[in-house]
Amino acid sequence: MKVSNDLPTTTVIMTYCEEAWSTLLRSVHSVINRSPPELLEEIILIDDFSERDYLKQPVDEYMSKFPKVKVIHLKERHGLVRARMVGAAMATAQVLTFLDSHIECTVGWLEPLLQRVKDERTNVACSVIDEIDSINFAYTRVDANLIGSFSWSFAFQWAVMPEHERERRKAPSWPIRSPTMAGGIFAIDRAFFYEIGAYDPGFKIWGADNIDLSFRIWMCGGQLEFLPCSRVGHIFRNGHPFTFPESNIKQTFHHNTLRTVEVWVDEPYKQVFFDHVPEMKGVDPGDLTERRAIRENLECKDFQWYLDNVHPDHSKPDFKFKAKGSLRSRRYPHLCLTNMAKGRIALLDCADVQRNQVFFYTMRETIETDGFCITNNDDQLALGSCHTNPASTFKHVKGNQIKEISSGKCLGIEDETTDVLFEQCQSNSGNQRWMWENYFDENGEKEL
């Protein structure tokens, strides 16, 4: 990838909240040490109302050694989105580069980002995100042949680069067009950032901002890319060092996602979101007048255009089902099948409305949850891709057995542990009888 001699300068915006001292310093030093001085206009550090003493005056004193570093201490908690907006409003450079506060920039990380923004001001450039171990800080280069995608609950996820993108790229250094971005590390023209609505000020604390911005970039005339020549390491932490409103990360994330869906996603795909996240039905997302005006005033493309032109390889959602909702044991009617993440499924107490207890029995006779399919792994239930490998298919009649077609085994329950497994079918076994919350006829009409 060739780099010009007259690249635009950038303001690096880095927000932090309860960050570890050494991690914060590592992040800032890597930006200073590995960015050409003539390209780095300033680093704006936004302290999002941290409570730890070392993140206040000690940070000010330490960073005073670096003329290009400005530290802002917010007087109340803003959350990632609004804290970044404070930094963006202060920025003076042509390009805004947003970074998390637990990263390490590598040599040559900045120039490719600025080059792509210089090439076309509507390009939004992302670094390939390498992994830094949260325990020993070991740095691992990741496969650059990935793109950002999303599940039908509209959560970010990685996906393998599709064949059409592989064919378009003529060299390993070529940018990778991506439908979505991870959100923590990217560069964007400052004017273009504000033209497409910056960040949604109605978002709370953290979550879904990357999906919201990704949709707007593509639908409103921009292009989103990962650059293999730019690499930044990122510490993927277990949990968050900061708190969420009412200590509810899930509710906060869903609130933000709901705002995105209500503005940027059209029917019938909007209903797909509510099928996957039923607890958000009837929830007030707040005032969306200004956000909807952005889409209308910029004459942005619709969501079907986005799927057809930007993400044609995305799995097509089902709009009709044989059954959907919670999947309850008839032997233990207080227990429901539950997606425990990381490929695990268990029986837990049924909740009134809970996303990880929503399962779909599709017209293809697969059983899916949050974009994954139930498979048989040596008679253990597992979740796997519905597309890279042939998914298990099942036969089920309302209130009766769920029989895997390929093995001939039925979904059952171990009495002593209530573990769920595949076992030999027994017609008189109450442990093998299941009831979905909702059943539908062949026309997709709900059965009474």
C-alpha positions in Angstrom: 0.0 0.0 0.0 1.5 3.3 -1.1 1.4 6.3 1.2 1.4 9.9 0.1 3.8 12.6 1.5 0.9 15.0 2.2 -1.4 13.1 4.5 -3.9 14.9 6.6 -3.3 15.3 10.3 -5.3 13.6 13.0 -6.7 14.1 16.5 -6.6 10.9 18.5 -9.6 10.6 20.9 -9.2 8.1 23.7 -11.8 7.8 26.4 -11.2 5.9 29.6 -13.2 4.9 32.7 -11.6 3.0 35.6 -8.7 1.9 33.3 -5.6 0.3 34.7 -2.7 2.8 35.1 -0.1 0.8 33.2 -2.6 -0.1 30.4 -3.6 3.5 29.9 0.1 4.6 29.7 0.9 1.8 27.3 -1.9 2.9 25.1 -0.8 6.6 25.0 2.9 5.8 24.6 2.2 3.5 21.7 0.4 6.3 19.9 3.1 8.9 20.6 6.0 6.5 19.8 4.6 5.0 16.7 2.9 7.9 15.0 4.8 10.3 12.7 4.9 13.6 14.7 3.9 15.6 11.7 0.7 13.6 11.4 -0.3 13.6 15.1 -2.0 16.9 15.8 -3.1 16.0 19.4 -4.2 13.3 21.7 -7.4 14.1 23.7 -7.8 11.9 26.7 -11.4 11.9 28.1 -11.7 10.7 31.7 -15.3 9.5 31.9 -15.8 10.3 35.6 -13.4 7.6 36.9 -13.4 7.2 40.7 -9.9 5.8 41.0 -7.6 8.5 42.4 -4.6 7.6 40.2 -6.8 8.5 37.1 -7.1 12.1 38.2 -4.2 14.3 39.2 -1.5 11.6 38.6 -2.7 11.4 35.0 -2.6 15.1 34.6 1.0 15.3 36.0 2.2 12.4 33.9 0.7 13.6 30.7 1.9 17.2 31.2 5.3 15.9 29.9 3.7 15.5 26.4 2.7 18.8 24.8 0.3 17.1 22.4 -1.7 15.3 25.1 -4.8 17.1 26.6 -6.6 15.5 29.5 -10.3 16.3 30.2 -12.0 15.1 33.4 -15.8 14.9 33.0 -17.8 16.0 36.0 -20.4 13.3 35.5 -20.7 9.9 33.8 -21.3 10.3 30.1 -20.7 6.8 28.7 -18.5 5.9 25.7 -20.5 7.6 23.0 -21.1 11.0 24.7 -17.5 11.0 26.1 -16.2 10.6 22.6 -18.5 13.4 21.4 -16.8 15.7 23.9 -13.4 14.8 22.4 -14.7 15.2 18.8 -16.0 18.7 19.6 -12.6 19.7 20.9 -10.6 18.2 18.0 -8.8 20.5 15.5 -7.4 18.1 13.0 -9.1 17.1 9.7 -9.3 13.4 10.7 -10.7 12.0 13.9 -9.1 8.7 15.1 -11.0 7.0 17.9 -9.1 4.5 20.0 -9.9 2.4 23.1 -7.7 2.9 26.2 -6.5 -0.6 26.4 -4.6 -0.9 23.0 -1.1 -1.0 21.6 -0.5 0.7 18.2 2.2 -1.0 16.1 4.7 0.6 13.8 3.1 2.0 10.7 -0.5 1.8 12.1 -1.5 5.4 11.4 -0.4 6.2 7.8 -2.6 3.7 6.0 -5.7 5.0 7.9 -5.0 8.6 6.9 -4.2 7.6 3.3 -7.6 6.0 2.8 -9.4 9.0 4.2 -7.2 11.2 2.0 -8.1 9.0 -1.0 -11.8 9.6 -0.4 -13.2 11.7 2.5 -16.2 9.3 2.9 -13.9 6.3 3.5 -13.9 5.2 7.1 -10.7 3.2 7.9 -10.3 0.6 10.6 -7.2 -1.1 11.7 -7.0 -4.9 11.9 -7.4 -5.7 15.5 -4.8 -8.0 17.0 -5.2 -9.7 20.4 -3.4 -8.8 23.6 -3.8 -11.4 26.4 -5.4 -9.7 29.4 -3.2 -11.8 31.8 0.3 -11.8 30.4 0.0 -9.1 27.7 1.2 -11.5 25.0 0.6 -10.0 21.5 -1.0 -12.2 18.9 -1.5 -11.3 15.2 -4.9 -12.4 14.0 -6.1 -13.5 10.6 -6.7 -10.4 8.5 -9.2 -12.2 6.3 -12.3 -11.3 8.4 -15.1 -8.8 8.1 -17.5 -7.3 10.6 -21.1 -8.6 10.5 -24.0 -8.8 12.8 -26.5 -11.3 14.2 -30.3 -10.9 13.7 -30.4 -9.6 17.3 -28.2 -6.9 15.7 -25.1 -7.6 17.9 -21.7 -7.3 16.2 -19.9 -10.5 15.2 -17.0 -11.5 13.0 -17.4 -13.4 9.8 -15.1 -14.9 7.2 -14.4 -12.7 4.2 -16.8 -13.7 1.4 -15.6 -14.9 -1.9 -16.7 -11.9 -3.8 -14.5 -9.7 -1.6 -11.5 -12.0 -2.0 -11.9 -11.8 -5.8 -12.2 -8.0 -5.8 -8.9 -7.6 -3.8 -5.8 -7.9 -6.0 -3.2 -8.0 -3.3 -3.0 -8.8 0.5 -2.5 -5.2 1.2 -5.7 -4.0 -0.4 -8.5 -2.7 1.9 -11.2 -5.1 3.0 -14.7 -3.7 2.6 -16.6 -4.6 5.7 -20.4 -4.3 6.4 -19.7 -3.4 10.1 -16.9 -2.4 12.4 -15.9 -3.4 15.9 -16.0 0.3 16.8 -13.0 0.8 19.1 -10.3 1.7 16.5 -11.1 3.7 13.4 -10.3 7.0 11.5 -13.0 9.2 9.9 -13.0 12.6 8.2 -14.2 15.0 10.9 -16.7 16.8 8.6 -18.1 13.5 7.2 -18.5 12.3 10.8 -20.8 15.2 11.6 -22.6 15.1 8.2 -23.9 11.5 8.9 -24.9 12.4 12.4 -21.8 11.7 14.5 -22.8 9.5 17.5 -26.4 9.2 18.7 -26.6 11.3 21.9 -29.5 9.2 23.0 -27.3 6.1 23.5 -26.5 5.1 27.1 -23.0 4.2 28.4 -21.8 1.5 26.0 -22.9 -0.8 23.2 -24.4 -0.9 19.6 -22.7 2.4 18.6 -20.6 0.5 16.2 -23.6 -1.1 14.4 -25.4 2.2 14.3 -22.5 4.0 12.8 -21.7 1.2 10.4 -25.2 1.3 8.9 -25.1 5.1 8.6 -21.7 5.0 6.9 -22.8 2.7 4.2 -26.4 3.8 3.8 -25.5 7.5 3.7 -22.8 7.4 1.0 -19.7 6.2 2.8 -17.5 3.1 2.7 -16.1 1.1 5.7 -12.8 -0.8 5.4 -10.3 -2.8 7.4 -6.7 -2.1 6.4 -4.3 -5.1 6.6 -1.4 -2.7 6.7 -2.6 -1.1 9.9 -2.6 -3.2 13.0 -3.5 -2.3 16.6 -3.5 -4.7 19.5 -6.5 -4.7 21.8 -7.0 -6.2 25.3 -10.2 -8.2 25.2 -11.3 -8.0 28.9 -13.6 -10.3 30.8 -16.3 -7.9 31.8 -16.2 -4.1 32.3 -14.3 -2.1 35.0 -17.2 0.4 35.0 -20.8 0.1 36.0 -24.0 0.4 34.0 -27.3 2.1 34.9 -29.1 0.0 37.4 -26.2 -2.5 37.0 -27.9 -3.9 33.8 -25.6 -4.2 30.9 -28.1 -6.2 28.9 -30.8 -3.5 29.2 -28.4 -0.8 28.3 -27.1 -2.6 25.2 -30.7 -3.4 24.1 -31.8 0.2 24.6 -29.0 1.4 22.2 -29.7 -1.4 19.7 -33.4 -0.5 19.7 -32.7 3.1 18.8 -30.5 1.8 15.9 -33.2 -0.6 14.7 -36.0 1.9 14.9 -34.2 4.4 12.7 -32.0 2.4 10.3 -33.7 -0.9 9.9 -36.9 -1.4 7.9 -39.6 -4.1 7.9 -39.6 -7.0 7.6 -36.2 -7.0 9.3 -37.3 -4.9 12.2 -39.7 -7.6 13.2 -36.8 -10.1 13.0 -35.1 -8.1 15.8 -38.2 -8.3 18.0 -38.5 -12.0 17.3 -34.9 -12.4 18.6 -35.1 -9.9 21.4 -38.8 -10.1 22.6 -38.1 -8.2 25.8 -37.7 -5.0 23.7 -41.3 -5.1 22.4 -43.1 -2.0 23.7 -40.0 -0.4 25.2 -39.7 3.3 24.6 -36.4 4.1 22.8 -36.7 7.8 23.5 -37.1 10.6 21.1 -35.9 9.6 17.6 -37.0 12.7 15.7 -33.5 14.1 15.0 -32.1 10.7 14.1 -34.9 10.0 11.6 -34.4 13.4 10.1 -30.7 12.6 9.4 -31.8 9.6 7.3 -34.4 11.6 5.5 -32.3 14.7 4.9 -29.3 12.8 3.6 -31.6 10.6 1.4 -29.9 7.5 2.8 -30.4 4.1 1.2 -32.8 1.7 2.8 -31.9 -1.4 4.7 -32.7 -3.8 1.8 -30.2 -1.9 -0.3 -27.6 -2.4 2.4 -28.2 -6.1 2.5 -28.2 -6.5 -1.3 -25.1 -4.3 -2.0 -23.0 -4.3 1.1 -23.7 -7.6 2.8 -25.2 -9.9 0.2 -23.6 -12.9 1.8 -25.4 -12.4 5.2 -27.7 -15.2 6.2 -31.3 -14.5 5.2 -33.6 -14.4 8.2 -36.7 -16.6 8.5 -40.0 -14.8 8.4 -42.1 -17.9 9.0 -41.6 -20.6 11.5 -43.1 -23.9 12.6 -42.6 -22.7 16.2 -40.8 -20.0 18.2 -40.3 -18.6 21.6 -39.4 -20.4 24.8 -38.9 -24.2 24.6 -40.2 -25.7 27.8 -39.8 -29.2 29.2 -43.2 -30.9 29.8 -41.6 -33.1 32.5 -40.2 -30.0 34.3 -42.5 -27.2 33.1 -40.6 -24.5 35.1 -37.4 -25.2 33.1 -36.6 -23.8 29.6 -33.9 -24.5 27.1 -31.3 -21.7 27.5 -28.5 -20.5 25.3 -25.6 -20.1 27.7 -23.2 -18.6 25.0 -19.9 -20.1 23.9 -21.8 -23.0 22.3 -23.4 -24.3 25.5 -27.1 -25.1 26.2 -28.7 -25.8 29.5 -32.1 -26.1 31.2 -32.7 -23.1 33.5 -35.8 -21.6 35.2 -38.1 -20.0 32.6 -38.1 -16.2 32.5 -41.0 -14.2 31.3 -39.2 -12.7 28.3 -35.5 -13.4 27.8 -33.5 -13.4 24.6 -31.4 -16.4 25.5 -34.5 -18.5 25.9 -35.8 -17.8 22.4 -35.5 -20.7 20.0 -36.9 -21.0 16.5 -38.1 -24.2 14.8 -37.7 -23.2 11.2 -39.5 -24.3 8.0 -36.2 -26.0 7.2 -36.6 -28.0 10.4 -33.5 -26.6 12.0 -33.6 -25.2 15.6 -31.9 -21.8 15.9 -31.1 -19.3 18.5 -29.5 -15.9 18.0 -28.1 -16.9 14.6 -26.7 -20.3 15.6 -28.1 -23.8 15.1 -28.5 -26.7 17.5 -26.2 -29.6 16.5 -25.4 -33.0 18.0 -21.8 -33.2 19.2 -21.4 -36.8 20.5 -24.9 -36.8 21.9 -24.3 -33.4 23.6 -26.2 -30.3 22.5 -24.0 -27.7 20.9 -24.5 -24.5 19.0 -22.8 -24.1 15.6 -22.9 -22.2 12.4 -26.1 -22.7 10.4 -24.2 -22.1 7.1 -20.6 -23.3 7.2 -21.7 -26.9 8.0 -24.9 -28.7 7.4 -27.1 -28.0 10.4 -29.0 -30.7 12.2 -32.6 -31.1 11.3 -35.4 -32.3 13.5 -38.9 -33.7 13.5 -41.3 -32.4 16.1 -45.1 -32.5 16.7 -46.6 -30.0 19.2 -45.9 -31.1 22.8 -44.0 -34.3 21.8 -40.5 -35.4 21.0 -37.8 -33.5 19.2 -36.1 -36.1 17.0 -32.8 -35.4 15.2 -33.3 -36.9 11.7 -29.7 -38.0 11.0 -29.1 -39.9 14.3 -32.7 -40.9 15.0 -32.1 -39.8 18.6 -34.4 -37.6 20.7 -33.8 -34.5 22.9 -34.0 -35.7 26.5 -33.3 -34.8 30.1 -31.0 -36.5 32.6 -33.2 -36.7 35.8 -30.4 -36.3 38.3 -28.7 -33.4 36.7 -31.4 -32.0 34.4 -28.7 -32.0 31.7 -30.0 -31.9 28.2 -28.7 -34.5 25.7 -29.5 -36.7 22.8 -30.6 -40.2 23.7 -32.5 -43.2 22.3 -36.1 -42.3 21.6 -38.6 -43.7 24.0 -42.3 -43.1 23.1 -43.4 -43.2 26.8 -40.6 -41.0 28.2 -41.9 -37.7 29.7 -38.3 -36.5 29.7 -38.4 -36.3 25.9 -41.5 -34.2 25.5 -41.2 -30.5 24.7 -43.6 -27.6 24.2 -42.8 -24.3 22.3 -44.4 -21.1 23.4 -45.9 -20.5 20.0 -46.8 -22.8 17.1 -47.6 -21.8 13.5 -49.4 -23.3 10.5 -47.8 -23.7 7.1 -48.9 -20.2 6.2 -47.2 -18.7 9.2 -50.4 -18.1 11.0 -50.3 -18.6 14.8 -52.1 -21.6 16.1 -54.5 -21.1 18.9 
